[in-house]
Structures are given as C-alpha cells and as structure tokens.
Amino acid sequence: MTGLDASIIILTKNGGANFPRLLECIYNQRFDGSYEVIVIDSGSADGTLEVARKYPVILREIAPQEFHHSRTRNLGAGMAQGKYMVYITQDALPLDNGWLQNLINNFADPQVAMVVGRQVPWENTKPPEKFFYYYNFPDFKIVVQSGSADYYHDNVFISDVNAAYRKEIWINYKFREDIVMAEDKETAARILAGGWTITYEPGAAVYHAHEYTIKQLFNRALDYGLSLRQGADALPASKMTRLNRLLILIRYEIKFLTKYGGWSWLPYIFIYNSSMYFGLFLGKAGLMAGPAARRIRRGHD
C-alpha cells in the first residue's frame, strides 16, 4: 500500500458531455486525505480518452468485449492503492465538492464495510424514472446490519453508481464474475451475511438517471431478473408483507405525482412498470435472456 486514502474508479465507454464535468468535479473535491483516480476504458471513440489524459488519472484500456460489470470492477479494485475504493459511473456527477469526504467519513466506524451514496435525478428526467430515484434514494441516513428489524425497500438503494468499499473487505468479498449484473447487490448480501455494516449516506449525493425507452427498460429488466436468479436477490428483505410494501409504494407515487404534477403520465407509468416487472419475471424464471446475458453467452461460444 502507498498510504493513499481513497481510489476513485470510473469505468468508461463514450463518456460523452458529462465526463469532463465529472473529472473536473472529482479533482475539485475537498478531502482530508489523498486520493487517486483510475479510469478503465472499454473502447471509447468520442474523445473520452483525450479528456482523461488531461488529468493525472491512471488510465487502463481494455477491449470492448472484455468488459463485464463484475470483472472490470475487480480489475479496478486490483489496481487501487487506496484504503477505500470509490466507484462512480461516467454518467453521474457529484452535487458538490464534499461528496468524497461524506462517503469516506462513514468508515470511522470500523464495522462499516460499504457506503452507498444518494442518487438524485437530473431536472429534465421523465417523471416515471424520476420517481424511481425519489422512492429508492431518500434524504435520510440508513444503517443496514445483518439481522436488522427492517431493510427499507429491500435495499434497492444499494448501487455501484455511487458507492465505496474498504479495500480489505473487497479482498475477501470480490465481485462475483459469474453473474450478468447487479454485482453490487450480490456482494452486499455476502458482506451483510459476514456480519459487516452497510451505510446509506444521503450527504454523498450525485446526479444520475437513465432515460430508458420501454424496450430498453424491458431488456435491462431481463438481465436484472437473470442476475436475481443467479444470486443477486440474496439481500435480506424488508420484514413488511408484500401488500404493505405495495401500499407504501402507491402512497409514495401519489405523493410524488401530486407534488410534481405528473398525473398525465399515468398511462405511461402503467406501461413502464408493467414492462419492468414482466421483464424481471421472465429473466428470473429463465424464460428469456437480455442483451448483456446474450453478449456474455456469445463470448463463451
């Protein structure tokens, strides 16, 4: 180890207009320690590499077909010299210059193995997607321990879009490379089962959202459903009944639509949610494979 406190790991492929803003924000963080930035690129052709080279990043290039959610994150972790590994995606952007400090502060508790930051949707995000972030990434802190009385919304908020790990924990709980995606949730389940604590920190927030079409949402749900089948659903569930969770979801959605004037989106929301849950069902049942699963399968042929 070099004595570095944190290693920020970014996986890139055609990072687009947000990527320069992301690197600028990362290098302007107010942090009581030292950190490095590792960029692993899998075939950018839009100027992402040129932007990265303007900063003192550690740049690693891999072939597009080598990318895998777990394997590439493990690659970055193996390169990391910091005590804490921080993952942020190329399409996210910290809200402020205290993001990194607010993540790392939680490791003052020696039982904390993983810290998950908040995700706030961009202002122009469509209401159905905006509601997802409103519902799953609250503005209050949550400490998740094995055997806790409640697990909020089945820990949907656990995401490597914006998260940090102790390097020593990763050594024992590396991302499983035999699952399609949702490596963050599968790893979190094993961390909790090992007696460690996971903290959700709303003060370490990033802007982030996806603008999926209905087809893209369905395909992603297929891959996510398969990942659940492969073990990513091992996170402890909320102690509430499914009915109670559904009622809470409906109450949140009514509150959201009332506040943001999104009632005209109701037909779209119905199609949106139906596509997502149908894809999850088909993927988890093993009846259909999504694009990521098909890509991995082709690579093994």
C-alpha positions in Angstrom: 0.0 0.0 0.0 1.2 3.5 -0.8 -0.6 5.3 2.0 -3.3 6.7 -0.2 -6.7 7.1 1.5 -9.0 6.5 -1.5 -9.1 5.2 -5.0 -11.9 6.6 -7.3 -12.6 4.0 -10.0 -14.5 5.0 -13.1 -15.5 2.6 -15.9 -15.9 4.4 -19.2 -17.0 3.9 -22.8 -18.0 7.0 -24.7 -18.5 9.1 -21.6 -20.0 12.0 -23.6 -20.5 15.6 -22.5 -20.8 14.7 -18.8 -17.4 13.1 -18.5 -15.3 16.3 -18.5 -17.6 17.8 -15.8 -17.2 14.6 -13.8 -13.4 14.7 -13.8 -13.4 18.4 -13.0 -15.7 17.9 -10.1 -13.7 14.9 -8.8 -10.4 16.8 -8.9 -12.0 19.7 -7.0 -13.2 17.7 -4.1 -12.4 19.0 -0.6 -11.0 15.9 1.1 -9.0 15.5 4.2 -6.7 12.9 2.7 -5.1 11.7 -0.5 -6.7 10.0 -3.5 -6.1 8.7 -6.9 -8.4 8.3 -9.9 -8.4 5.1 -12.0 -10.2 5.1 -15.4 -10.8 1.8 -17.2 -12.0 2.4 -20.7 -13.5 -0.3 -22.9 -13.4 1.2 -26.4 -14.3 4.9 -26.3 -14.4 6.7 -29.7 -15.9 10.0 -28.7 -12.9 11.8 -27.1 -13.3 10.3 -23.6 -9.7 9.1 -23.7 -8.4 12.6 -24.7 -10.3 14.1 -21.8 -9.0 11.6 -19.3 -5.4 12.3 -20.4 -5.8 15.9 -19.5 -5.9 14.8 -15.8 -3.4 12.8 -13.7 -5.6 9.7 -13.9 -4.3 6.1 -14.0 -5.7 5.0 -17.4 -6.2 1.4 -18.4 -7.7 0.4 -21.8 -9.4 -2.9 -22.4 -11.1 -4.3 -25.5 -14.9 -3.8 -25.6 -15.6 -7.5 -25.5 -13.6 -7.7 -22.2 -16.0 -5.5 -20.3 -18.1 -7.2 -17.6 -19.7 -5.4 -14.7 -18.0 -7.6 -12.1 -14.8 -8.5 -13.8 -13.9 -4.9 -14.8 -14.7 -3.6 -11.3 -12.5 -6.3 -9.9 -9.8 -5.1 -12.3 -10.1 -1.6 -11.0 -10.0 -2.8 -7.4 -6.9 -4.8 -8.0 -5.2 -1.6 -9.4 -6.4 0.5 -6.4 -3.8 1.7 -3.9 -6.2 3.4 -1.5 -7.6 2.1 1.8 -11.1 2.8 0.3 -12.4 2.1 -3.2 -14.9 4.5 -4.5 -17.0 3.6 -7.6 -18.8 6.3 -9.6 -20.2 5.8 -13.1 -19.3 8.0 -16.1 -22.9 9.4 -16.3 -23.1 10.5 -12.7 -22.0 13.9 -11.2 -21.4 14.8 -7.5 -23.7 17.5 -6.3 -20.9 19.3 -4.5 -17.3 19.2 -3.5 -18.0 17.4 -0.2 -19.2 14.2 -1.9 -16.0 12.2 -1.4 -15.5 13.3 2.2 -19.1 12.5 3.1 -18.7 9.0 1.7 -15.4 8.2 3.5 -16.4 9.7 6.8 -18.6 6.7 7.4 -15.6 4.4 7.6 -14.8 5.9 11.0 -17.0 3.1 12.3 -14.8 0.0 11.9 -17.8 -2.2 11.3 -18.8 -0.3 8.1 -17.7 -2.2 5.1 -19.6 -0.4 2.3 -21.1 3.0 1.9 -23.7 3.8 -0.7 -24.4 7.4 -1.7 -27.6 9.1 -2.8 -28.7 9.4 -6.4 -30.7 12.5 -7.4 -32.3 12.6 -10.9 -31.4 15.3 -13.4 -34.0 18.0 -13.5 -35.2 17.0 -17.0 -35.7 13.3 -16.2 -39.0 11.9 -17.1 -41.4 11.5 -14.1 -41.5 7.7 -14.1 -37.7 7.5 -13.9 -37.6 10.5 -11.5 -40.0 8.7 -9.2 -37.6 5.6 -9.0 -34.9 7.8 -7.5 -37.3 9.7 -5.3 -38.6 6.5 -3.8 -35.3 4.5 -3.5 -32.8 7.2 -2.5 -34.3 9.1 0.4 -32.8 12.1 2.2 -32.2 10.4 5.5 -29.4 8.1 6.6 -29.9 4.3 6.8 -27.6 1.9 8.6 -28.1 -1.7 7.4 -26.9 -4.6 9.6 -27.4 -8.3 9.4 -30.5 -9.1 11.4 -31.9 -5.6 11.5 -35.6 -5.2 12.0 -36.2 -3.6 8.7 -34.4 -3.2 5.4 -36.2 -0.2 3.9 -37.2 -1.0 0.2 -35.5 -4.4 0.1 -32.2 -2.5 -0.2 -32.9 -1.3 -3.8 -30.7 1.7 -3.0 -27.5 -0.4 -3.0 -25.8 0.6 -6.2 -22.3 0.9 -7.5 -23.3 4.1 -9.4 -22.1 5.8 -6.2 -20.5 3.6 -3.6 -17.4 3.0 -1.5 -15.8 -0.2 -0.1 -13.0 -0.9 2.3 -10.2 -2.4 0.2 -9.6 -5.1 2.8 -13.3 -6.1 2.5 -13.0 -6.4 -1.3 -10.1 -8.8 -0.9 -12.5 -11.2 0.9 -15.7 -10.4 -0.9 -14.7 -9.8 -4.5 -17.4 -9.2 -7.1 -18.7 -12.5 -8.4 -17.8 -12.8 -12.1 -20.4 -15.4 -13.0 -23.4 -13.2 -12.8 -24.7 -10.9 -15.5 -25.1 -7.7 -13.5 -26.3 -6.5 -10.0 -22.8 -7.3 -8.7 -23.3 -4.6 -6.1 -26.4 -6.2 -4.5 -24.9 -9.7 -4.6 -21.7 -8.5 -2.9 -23.7 -6.5 -0.4 -25.6 -9.6 0.6 -22.4 -11.5 1.4 -21.0 -8.5 3.3 -24.1 -8.4 5.5 -24.0 -12.2 6.0 -20.4 -11.8 7.1 -21.6 -9.5 10.0 -20.5 -6.2 8.5 -22.5 -3.0 8.2 -23.6 -1.1 5.1 -24.4 2.6 5.4 -26.6 4.7 3.1 -25.2 8.2 3.1 -27.6 10.9 1.6 -24.9 13.6 2.1 -22.8 12.0 -0.6 -25.1 12.6 -3.5 -24.7 12.5 -7.2 -26.9 13.5 -10.1 -27.8 10.4 -12.1 -30.7 8.9 -14.1 -31.3 6.8 -17.1 -33.7 7.7 -19.9 -34.6 4.2 -21.0 -37.1 3.6 -23.7 -39.8 1.0 -22.9 -37.8 -1.6 -24.9 -34.5 -0.7 -23.2 -36.2 -0.9 -19.8 -37.6 -4.4 -20.7 -34.3 -5.7 -21.9 -32.5 -4.4 -18.8 -35.1 -6.0 -16.6 -34.5 -9.3 -18.3 -30.8 -9.1 -17.4 -31.5 -7.9 -13.9 -34.0 -10.7 -13.5 -31.4 -13.3 -14.5 -29.0 -11.8 -12.1 -31.6 -12.3 -9.3 -31.8 -15.9 -10.4 -28.0 -16.1 -10.2 -27.9 -15.0 -6.6 -28.3 -11.2 -6.6 -31.6 -11.5 -4.7 -29.9 -12.8 -1.5 -30.2 -9.4 0.2 -32.4 -9.7 3.3 -35.9 -8.4 2.5 -37.9 -6.0 4.5 -39.9 -7.6 7.2 -43.1 -5.9 5.8 -45.5 -8.0 3.8 -45.6 -7.6 0.1 -49.0 -5.9 0.4 -47.7 -3.4 2.9 -44.8 -2.6 0.6 -47.1 -2.2 -2.3 -49.3 0.2 -0.3 -46.3 2.2 0.6 -45.1 2.3 -3.0 -48.6 3.5 -4.1 -48.7 6.2 -1.3 -45.2 7.4 -2.4 -46.2 7.5 -6.0 -49.4 9.5 -5.3 -47.4 12.0 -3.2 -44.9 12.3 -6.0 -47.4 12.8 -8.8 -49.3 15.4 -6.7 -46.1 17.3 -5.9 -44.7 17.3 -9.4 -47.9 17.5 -11.4 -47.3 14.2 -13.2 -50.8 12.8 -13.4 -50.8 13.0 -17.2 -48.0 10.4 -17.1 -50.2 7.7 -15.5 -50.8 5.7 -18.8 -47.0 5.8 -19.5 -46.2 4.8 -15.9 -48.5 1.8 -16.2 -46.7 0.6 -19.3 -43.3 1.5 -17.8 -43.9 -0.5 -14.6 -45.6 -3.4 -16.5 -42.6 -3.7 -18.9 -40.1 -3.7 -16.0 -41.9 -6.2 -13.8 -42.7 -8.5 -16.8 -39.0 -8.4 -17.8 -37.9 -9.2 -14.2 -40.3 -12.1 -14.1 -39.1 -13.6 -17.4 -35.5 -13.1 -16.6 -35.7 -14.5 -13.1 -37.7 -17.5 -14.4 -35.0 -18.1 -17.0 -37.5 -17.8 -19.9 -35.7 -15.0 -21.7 -32.2 -13.6 -21.8 -31.4 -9.9 -22.0 -28.7 -8.3 -24.3 -26.0 -8.4 -21.6 -26.6 -12.1 -21.0 -26.6 -12.9 -24.7 -23.4 -10.9 -25.1 -21.7 -13.0 -22.4 -23.1 -16.2 -23.9 -21.7 -15.3 -27.3 -18.3 -14.6 -25.7 -18.3 -18.1 -24.3 -19.3 -19.8 -27.5 
